[in-house]
Amino acid sequence: MLRPFEIHEPTSIAEASRLLADHGEDAAVYAGGTELILVMKEGLAHFRHLVDIKTIPGLETIAYDGAVLRLGALATHRAIERSAVVGRHAPLLASVASQVANPRVRNVGTLGGNLCFAEPHSDLGTLCVAWDAVIVLARDGEERSVPADRFFTGVLETVREPDEVLVRVELRPFGPGTGGAYQRFAMHERPTAGVAAVVATRGGVIQHGRIAIGSVGPMPVRASEAEAMLAGAPLRDEALREAAKAVGRHAEVMDDLYGSAAYKRHVLTVLAARALREAVACAREEDA
Amino acid sequence: MSGVVGTAMRRVDAAEKATGAARFTGDLALPGLLCGKVLRSPFPHARLVRVDTSAAERMPGVRAVLTGGDLADLDPYYGHAIKDRPIVALERVRFIGEPVAAVAADDEAAAEEALRAITVEYEELPAVTVLGEALAAGAPRVHEGPLRPGLFHGLGDLRREEGNICYHYHFARGDLESAFAASDVVVEGEYTFPAVYQYAMEPHTVIAQWGESEITVWASCQHPYLVRAELADLFRVPLSAVRVIVPYVGGGFGSKSYTKMEPLTVALARKARRPVRIANSIEEAMVTTRRHNMRCWMRTGATRDGAVVARQCRIWLDTGAYADNGPRVAATAGDAAPGAYRWRAVGVDAWAVYTHTPPAGSYRAFGAAHMAWIGESQIDALARRVGLDPLEFRRRNLLRPGEEVRPGGKPLDADLVGDVTKVAAAVGWGTPKPPFVGRGVGVGLLAAGAQPVSTAVLRLQADGTVVLLVSTTELGQGARTAFTQIVADELGVPPSRVRVAGADTQVTPFDRSTGASRSTTLAGTAVQRASADLRGQLLEIAKRVWGLPLSALTVRDGAVWHETDALPFPELLARHFGMVGGELIGRGEVRPERGSGSYAEGPVFWEVCVGGAEVHVSPETGQIRVRRLASVADVGKAINPQLVEAQDEGASLQGLGNTLFEEMIFENGQLMNGSLLDYHVPTTADLPDAFHTIIVENGDGPGPYGAKGVGEGALAAVPAAIVNALADLGLEIRDLPVTPERVLRCLGVLGAPAGTGGAAP
């Protein structure tokens, strides 16, 4: 059961940041609570102070300014899935948001919470790394931007300082000739493996591709060997296939209850091939 | 007859359950009710050096802290099969999760804080946490000393074998060696079956009250009368001084059979002198009981022209730290091992083995679910070896109705050839198959009914309504609805005038248990007989009133009739008692109709386990998609076809989970996936693309209108059908669950199969 805790309801980032600083390790940011309350109920963590950032106005806003899509930290998976703005400018994000966990989690779980909790099986974390998303952290009066692939540092660990609040995620919609995809394989509540790919093409050549793998290690990471193989490669299935093999071959994966490292490498290869093909197909549509 | 038997009448508890009005044990409130919480062992095997509860006892809101030291005045061991389990750990702990102490406090928070304040000093001891270790020569013993039979062991003589074996079941017929010598083809293999969690939505919940003259227990239990007997024995009071009340139960599946959390809750209430509730969390339920993991070696022989000859089988079932129902599971697995075939010789040994893991007990279709897929995969292998279609091979070899299944037992009471032909057709047998699609069927028998003892009482009230007293527990299976239908038809009253009381040992009469697919068949017969008794009394009164012979009278529409004259039930009662009031009481009982009613002379009926599956295997990921799943509910007579379907579908889906992904993973006795986040219980997302229940009504059961039980068979049939569908694709499955990784290993994609077999210790 939940042990007693105090809940704080700040109305500004500055106030939230101060509360977090004051209570240090005794405090946690509380957004959707779908992960936090679970671990607290299980007794795996206990915080005597929860700083509820849902009382800070404006943190759920989703907006596009003609260049950048800005998703407030409190945007729920359901809100992202159903947002007309996201649907128009980043349909892949809407699609992945619609697959997160289960309906109850999607209704209250937030993008910011998902990323900050840094559960290694996060679909959205993997997608953000491949998409080159920018994560904006704030404390009293100052903001800093962190590229998604430098945000995660380990299992349940990120670069966020204890008194920082993730305020928004910034994404650039795919331009002409660029496409993206996310593929995962799940037998249990959490995926066994996930692969996100964003591929930019021009005139029958792959300009560059970004690939991220998730669920198989402590955090989502880029498949740099495979990315190097894609850069400048001809836009043919063989190139995608070889890059997919490199994803599996070079991935750092852990054995766990649900599969051996060998199996996960195999599945990563399969998923990477599917994701790359789908990204390329999507790029062709964007081109057309 | 009002004609509701055989119809899909709406469940009598539908509205209550849909609106949340239905009351389960956890919903009950009593004045002064305390919250009980349990401190559990973190070690698989350790000596309790010191349990210091002094700090916990001083905490605010704490009313009692129970440890083994509080049980000195009792013989504190229970276990319906073997009395091997202390109410709370005494000098040692034997599994991770074993209760070491329990706290009763004013609220949950105080109870949890108190648990944290208890200090326990353990001295770790060498543990045996897997079958191989437990069976090794010189292995540490889980239990020392002789085995004491429990109140309901029903197992003949208890004989202690060496080491950690708590029960050995053996039978042999015919000359095995010469039969195998006469076999042209023999298939042989080693197999494993995982530990599985039964998952009832309501975890075990008990409220106990220790009164001056009576122990009262409200429990989410399946078998109130057996719980009552064990509590009376433990706490040294007469049976009549223990009252077990069972409100609605939120699913059992065997996890609430026999005695689970009741003794601990009563002992805590005894110490607190206040009513106490202990409600397991899901995580605690998972270490309270589980399905036995198993290793098995089997060989089967046949002639080259396609006749089965001989089967031999050795089965090791991991019953965990306490026997629970392990001996019965071993015997039932042994009985299921031969399958439904005509053997020249058969030899079976099944052992229940202690290990330092959470105790294993009943789970829907135990024994048959363990064994049918193994035997049936060998039948398919033999069919392929002799060049026969597996369905044709079965038609030639399956037992026919009336044939002996085992000497001295009930002959076969079902048309298995008809059943398997139906499921095969339902999965497209013989039609062209797309790539990576395979089809299989499975046939098995499950010894059902447990012991044939049930009683029922029917009370006719002054207004013509009736109250049925029967101790079958309503677990979601629909027993109250089926009984309502039987009473309504037998008495000629509308179902709305029938009320079925919840089980209460002070009020509702004895029933052996709710499990083993027995309630409609056995308690249902008692209900039918109670109705007939009441009907007979009403006719007698009408005969007296009218002075007419019985042959001139009929019962329908809530009245006794002579031609167009009617005497409604209320008027009959008034005439009988000379006032408005009084009641008539009908009684019905079921007891063994031949022999002693022992398991050996049973079963009450053979529950049919027949299924078919069509699967698709992804050669890329190894994922199995079940395209079509069919099972037979061979029920003799479907009292309520919708409930029959629901029972069969539930068992099928659990069978699918047991086959494809369910597994409790232990490392050194620690459950590694001990929550619903990590343990995948089948959900609607796991449903097959198409799902068929084929209801077969041949009127060949021993229950009312020729009915026999349902609800377990599909759980044994589905694994067999899926495993054989995979065999159809060339995948030889030796280990469940068939995870995608195992599929890929079988396909050779990831190298040689790993972790296969290894059954011979």
Contacts between the chains, C-beta under 8 A, distances in Angstrom:
chain1	res1	chain2	res2	distance
A	1	B	108	5.4
A	1	B	109	7.1
A	1	B	112	6.2
A	3	B	109	7.1
A	3	B	112	7.2
A	4	B	109	6.6
A	38	B	677	7.6
A	42	B	283	7.8
A	42	B	675	7.1
A	185	B	621	5.8
A	185	B	623	7.5
A	185	B	740	7.9
A	187	B	623	7.6
A	187	B	661	5.8
A	187	B	680	6.9
A	187	B	739	7.2
A	187	B	740	6.6
A	188	B	661	7.5
A	188	B	678	7.0
A	188	B	680	4.8
A	189	B	676	7.9
A	189	B	677	5.3
A	189	B	678	7.5
A	189	B	680	7.0
A	190	B	677	7.5
A	257	B	665	5.3
A	257	B	672	5.6
A	257	B	673	5.7
A	257	B	678	7.0
A	258	B	739	7.8
A	259	B	739	7.6
A	259	B	741	5.2
A	260	B	741	6.5
A	260	B	750	7.8
A	260	B	754	8.0
A	262	B	750	5.4
A	262	B	751	7.4
A	263	B	622	8.0
A	263	B	740	7.6
A	263	B	741	4.2
A	263	B	744	6.6
A	263	B	750	6.0
A	266	B	744	6.7
A	266	B	749	6.7
A	266	B	750	6.2
A	267	B	621	6.0
A	267	B	740	8.0
A	270	B	620	4.7
A	270	B	621	5.8
